[in-house]
Amino acid sequence: MEYVSAASVPQPRATRANETTAAPGGRRSLAAALFLGAVGAAVVLLASGQTWSEGTVAVGGGSVPLDAAGGDVTGVPTALAIVGLAALVAVFAVRRAGRLLVSLLLALSGAGAAAASYLGASDGSALDAEAARTTGDAAARVAELTHTAWPYVTAAGGLLLLLAGLLALRYGRTWPAMSGRYERDGSPRARGARSAADPDRPEDLWKALDRGEDPTGTA
């Protein structure tokens, strides 16, 4: 009997030690994911509105400068940044398999935004379309085409979202979830849980009568 008691003593202590060790790591990964996700989404949204490419088109005897913003080149990074930001918030509203799926969505949103931004860095179709509208000639093409660094900044923001998603996939199971007091358990509320009507407030008395209760609070 004494041997069994002695052998069982270290186990709870080891468990408490492991929980104490894991808690700081969980908090650090949570803070890092929130920071990376928020900054990444903000960078994508801001950089997508900047000028990605510039050029000129010949009109008459001169040339007209043209430029295209990231949203003109591709709307994918902006859309995925919004999806990723929503997924970052939703991570704390779900548990278990739901959290895994939302974390995966966050990672995929970041990867997709980065890939679309990188591919759009060398795209000239948006300026060609602008050249056709400016000249009224569908065959017009942009000249002196140059690209800015903003597509790569947008891609970097997508990579930050990707990192946030990877952190959520790796450590998300240790993060806290939305408090249970904000969740509806579906159980009916007991009549006794309602506060008694205030006799000095006629509206409370009428509401109690509508519910079929004794407004005086007596049995």
C-alpha positions as CSV (number, residue, x, y, z in Angstrom):
1,M,0.0,0.0,0.0
2,E,2.8,2.4,0.9
3,Y,4.6,1.7,-2.4
4,V,1.5,2.5,-4.5
5,S,1.0,5.8,-2.6
6,A,4.6,6.9,-3.1
7,A,4.6,6.0,-6.8
8,S,1.4,8.1,-7.4
9,V,2.7,11.3,-5.8
10,P,5.1,12.6,-8.5
11,Q,2.5,12.3,-11.3
12,P,0.3,15.3,-10.4
13,R,3.4,17.4,-9.7
14,A,4.8,16.6,-13.2
15,T,1.5,17.5,-14.8
16,R,1.4,20.8,-13.0
17,A,5.0,21.5,-14.0
18,N,4.2,20.8,-17.6
19,E,1.1,23.0,-17.6
20,T,3.2,25.8,-16.0
21,T,5.9,25.4,-18.6
22,A,3.4,25.3,-21.5
23,A,1.4,28.4,-20.5
24,P,4.0,31.1,-21.3
25,G,4.7,29.5,-24.7
26,G,1.0,29.5,-25.5
27,R,0.7,33.2,-24.5
28,R,3.8,34.1,-26.6
29,S,2.5,32.3,-29.7
30,L,-0.9,33.9,-29.3
31,A,0.5,37.4,-29.1
32,A,2.8,36.7,-32.1
33,A,-0.1,35.3,-34.2
34,L,-2.3,38.3,-33.4
35,F,0.5,40.8,-34.2
36,L,1.6,39.1,-37.4
37,G,-2.0,38.6,-38.6
38,A,-3.1,42.1,-37.9
39,V,0.0,43.7,-39.4
40,G,0.0,41.4,-42.4
41,A,-3.6,42.2,-43.2
42,A,-3.0,45.9,-42.8
43,V,0.1,45.8,-45.0
44,V,-1.8,43.9,-47.8
45,L,-4.8,46.3,-47.7
46,L,-2.6,49.4,-47.7
47,A,-0.1,48.3,-50.2
48,S,-2.7,47.1,-52.7
49,G,-4.0,50.6,-53.0
50,Q,-0.6,52.0,-54.0
51,T,0.8,52.3,-57.6
52,W,2.2,49.0,-58.8
53,S,3.1,49.9,-62.4
54,E,3.7,53.0,-64.5
55,G,4.1,53.7,-68.2
56,T,3.1,55.9,-71.1
57,V,0.9,55.7,-74.2
58,A,1.3,57.7,-77.4
59,V,-1.6,60.1,-78.1
60,G,-1.4,62.3,-81.1
61,G,2.1,63.9,-81.2
62,G,2.9,63.3,-77.6
63,S,2.6,60.7,-74.8
64,V,0.3,60.4,-71.7
65,P,1.5,59.0,-68.4
66,L,-0.4,56.0,-67.0
67,D,-0.3,54.2,-63.7
68,A,-2.1,51.2,-62.2
69,A,-2.8,50.5,-58.6
70,G,-2.6,47.1,-57.1
71,G,-6.4,46.8,-57.1
72,D,-6.4,47.4,-60.8
73,V,-3.9,44.7,-61.4
74,T,-5.5,42.1,-59.2
75,G,-8.2,42.2,-56.4
76,V,-7.2,38.8,-55.0
77,P,-4.8,40.1,-52.3
78,T,-7.3,42.5,-50.9
79,A,-10.1,39.9,-50.8
80,L,-7.8,37.3,-49.1
81,A,-6.6,39.8,-46.6
82,I,-10.1,40.4,-45.5
83,V,-10.8,36.7,-45.3
84,G,-7.6,36.2,-43.3
85,L,-8.5,39.0,-40.9
86,A,-11.9,37.4,-40.3
87,A,-10.3,34.0,-39.8
88,L,-7.9,35.5,-37.2
89,V,-10.8,36.7,-35.2
90,A,-12.8,33.5,-35.6
91,V,-10.0,31.4,-34.2
92,F,-11.1,32.4,-30.7
93,A,-14.7,31.7,-31.3
94,V,-14.3,28.0,-32.2
95,R,-12.7,25.0,-30.6
96,R,-11.1,21.7,-31.7
97,A,-11.8,20.8,-35.3
98,G,-13.3,24.2,-36.0
99,R,-10.2,26.0,-34.8
100,L,-8.1,23.8,-37.0
101,L,-10.1,24.6,-40.1
102,V,-10.1,28.3,-39.4
103,S,-6.4,28.3,-38.8
104,L,-5.9,26.5,-42.1
105,L,-8.1,29.1,-43.8
106,L,-5.9,31.9,-42.3
107,A,-2.7,30.2,-43.6
108,L,-4.1,29.7,-47.0
109,S,-5.4,33.3,-47.2
110,G,-1.9,34.5,-46.5
111,A,-0.3,32.1,-49.0
112,G,-2.8,33.1,-51.7
113,A,-2.3,36.8,-51.1
114,A,1.4,36.5,-51.3
115,A,1.3,34.4,-54.5
116,A,-1.2,36.7,-56.3
117,S,0.9,39.8,-55.4
118,Y,4.1,38.2,-56.6
119,L,2.5,37.3,-59.9
120,G,1.1,40.7,-60.3
121,A,4.5,42.4,-59.9
122,S,5.3,41.8,-63.6
123,D,1.8,42.1,-65.0
124,G,1.2,44.8,-67.6
125,S,-2.3,44.0,-68.7
126,A,-3.9,46.6,-66.4
127,L,-1.9,49.4,-68.1
128,D,-2.6,48.0,-71.5
129,A,-6.3,48.2,-70.7
130,E,-5.8,51.7,-69.5
131,A,-4.0,52.6,-72.7
132,A,-6.8,51.3,-74.8
133,R,-9.4,53.4,-72.8
134,T,-7.2,56.5,-73.0
135,T,-6.6,56.4,-76.8
136,G,-9.9,54.7,-77.8
137,D,-7.8,52.1,-79.7
138,A,-8.3,48.5,-78.5
139,A,-4.9,47.7,-80.0
140,A,-3.0,50.4,-78.1
141,R,-0.2,49.1,-75.7
142,V,1.6,50.8,-72.9
143,A,5.2,51.9,-73.5
144,E,8.1,52.5,-71.0
145,L,6.5,50.0,-68.6
146,T,8.0,50.0,-65.1
147,H,7.0,48.4,-61.8
148,T,7.3,49.6,-58.3
149,A,8.2,47.7,-55.1
150,W,4.6,47.8,-53.8
151,P,3.7,44.4,-55.1
152,Y,6.5,42.8,-53.1
153,V,5.4,44.8,-50.0
154,T,2.0,43.3,-50.5
155,A,3.5,39.8,-50.9
156,A,5.4,40.4,-47.6
157,G,2.1,41.2,-45.9
158,G,0.7,38.0,-47.2
159,L,3.6,36.0,-45.8
160,L,2.9,37.6,-42.4
161,L,-0.6,36.3,-42.6
162,L,0.7,32.9,-43.6
163,L,3.0,32.8,-40.5
164,A,0.1,33.8,-38.3
165,G,-1.9,30.8,-39.7
166,L,1.0,28.4,-39.2
167,L,1.3,29.6,-35.5
168,A,-2.4,29.0,-35.1
169,L,-2.1,25.5,-36.6
170,R,0.8,24.6,-34.3
171,Y,-0.2,26.2,-31.0
172,G,-3.9,27.0,-31.5
173,R,-5.1,24.1,-29.3
174,T,-3.4,25.8,-26.3
175,W,-5.1,29.2,-26.8
176,P,-8.1,30.3,-24.9
177,A,-11.5,30.3,-26.5
178,M,-14.5,32.7,-26.1
179,S,-15.9,32.6,-22.6
180,G,-18.8,30.2,-22.1
181,R,-20.9,32.9,-20.6
182,Y,-21.2,34.4,-24.1
183,E,-22.4,31.0,-25.6
184,R,-26.0,29.9,-25.5
185,D,-26.4,26.4,-24.0
186,G,-30.0,26.0,-25.3
187,S,-31.4,25.1,-21.9
188,P,-34.7,26.8,-20.9
189,R,-34.4,29.5,-18.3
190,A,-36.2,28.9,-15.1
191,R,-39.1,31.2,-14.2
192,G,-37.6,31.7,-10.7
193,A,-34.4,33.1,-12.3
194,R,-36.3,36.3,-13.3
195,S,-36.2,39.1,-10.9
196,A,-39.4,40.1,-9.1
197,A,-41.4,43.0,-10.6
198,D,-40.8,46.4,-9.0
199,P,-44.2,47.5,-7.6
200,D,-43.2,51.1,-8.1
201,R,-42.8,50.5,-11.9
202,P,-46.2,49.8,-13.6
203,E,-44.4,48.6,-16.8
204,D,-42.8,45.8,-14.7
205,L,-46.1,44.7,-13.3
206,W,-47.7,44.5,-16.8
207,K,-44.8,42.5,-18.1
208,A,-45.1,40.1,-15.2
209,L,-48.8,39.6,-15.8
210,D,-48.2,39.0,-19.5
211,R,-45.8,36.2,-18.5
212,G,-48.4,34.7,-16.3
213,E,-46.5,35.5,-13.1
214,D,-47.5,36.9,-9.8
215,P,-46.3,40.5,-9.9
216,T,-46.1,40.7,-6.1
217,G,-43.6,37.9,-6.0
218,T,-45.6,35.9,-3.5
219,A,-46.5,32.2,-4.0
